[in-house]
Amino acid sequence: DVVMTQSPLSLPVTLGQPASISCRSSQSLVYSDGNTYLNWFQQGPGQSPRRLIYKVSNRDSGVPDRFSGSGSGTNFTLKISRVEAEDVGVYYCMQGTHWPPWTFGQGTKVEIK
Amino acid sequence: EVQVVESGGGLVQPGGSLRLSCAASGFTFSSHSMNWVRQAPGKGLEWISYISSYSSTIHYADSVKGRFTISRDNAKNSLYLQMNSLRAEDTAVYYCAGGWSFESWGQGTLVTVSS
């Protein structure tokens, strides 16, 4: 199974400042069709998960452009250019290349300092 | 508007059974694969089962294989999870996640396995 490792696990940030979350996979996430199936999800306090980013860098509809995804192979990053109060929550990366199983990272908790 | 709504959770004794349902709307259900994902209290997300659009392909996580059964009824736009031989470690919020890339999630339904 592909192991997804996120860092940091806790990320205190100042409002208006940037934030960055790393996600590493135990093997390359490049699929045979040339795509890389790496998603990012946001889970606000008491809420269900919501997909933010798919295939590394594609934002879902309605996701603010302060969120961006990047990376390749085994190393991926989610960046928030300027953190807002509504961004508080836990962020998960997930791989959909080597399945089953689909595997998630441990989650990174973003909180305001 | 795309919507998935889970139901059927509750308190069940160890060794018992429960059937979860997920009602989908706002998209062509029969064209999309579906998943069940769970989240134990205070823990992260765990994928547990997948079913393709016409049920031809089904997968389970090792943690539930042989105990849980996923199914769907495209005529009713519904997804199901039959859970048997439940254990304390199955206690979690169970989410229905629509699409091969997990694009749509419900609010979840809580399953508590306890005597």
Boltz contact constraints between the chains, C-beta under 6 A:
constraints:
  - contact:
      token1: [A, 48]
      token2: [B, 105]
      max_distance: 6.0
  - contact:
      token1: [A, 48]
      token2: [B, 107]
      max_distance: 6.0
  - contact:
      token1: [A, 48]
      token2: [B, 108]
      max_distance: 6.0
  - contact:
      token1: [A, 49]
      token2: [B, 105]
      max_distance: 6.0
  - contact:
      token1: [A, 51]
      token2: [B, 103]
      max_distance: 6.0
  - contact:
      token1: [A, 54]
      token2: [B, 101]
      max_distance: 6.0
  - contact:
      token1: [A, 92]
      token2: [B, 45]
      max_distance: 6.0
  - contact:
      token1: [A, 100]
      token2: [B, 59]
      max_distance: 6.0
  - contact:
      token1: [A, 101]
      token2: [B, 47]
      max_distance: 6.0
  - contact:
      token1: [A, 101]
      token2: [B, 61]
      max_distance: 6.0
  - contact:
      token1: [A, 102]
      token2: [B, 47]
      max_distance: 6.0
  - contact:
      token1: [A, 104]
      token2: [B, 44]
      max_distance: 6.0
  - contact:
      token1: [A, 104]
      token2: [B, 45]
      max_distance: 6.0
  - contact:
      token1: [A, 106]
      token2: [B, 44]
      max_distance: 6.0
  - contact:
      token1: [A, 107]
      token2: [B, 44]
      max_distance: 6.0
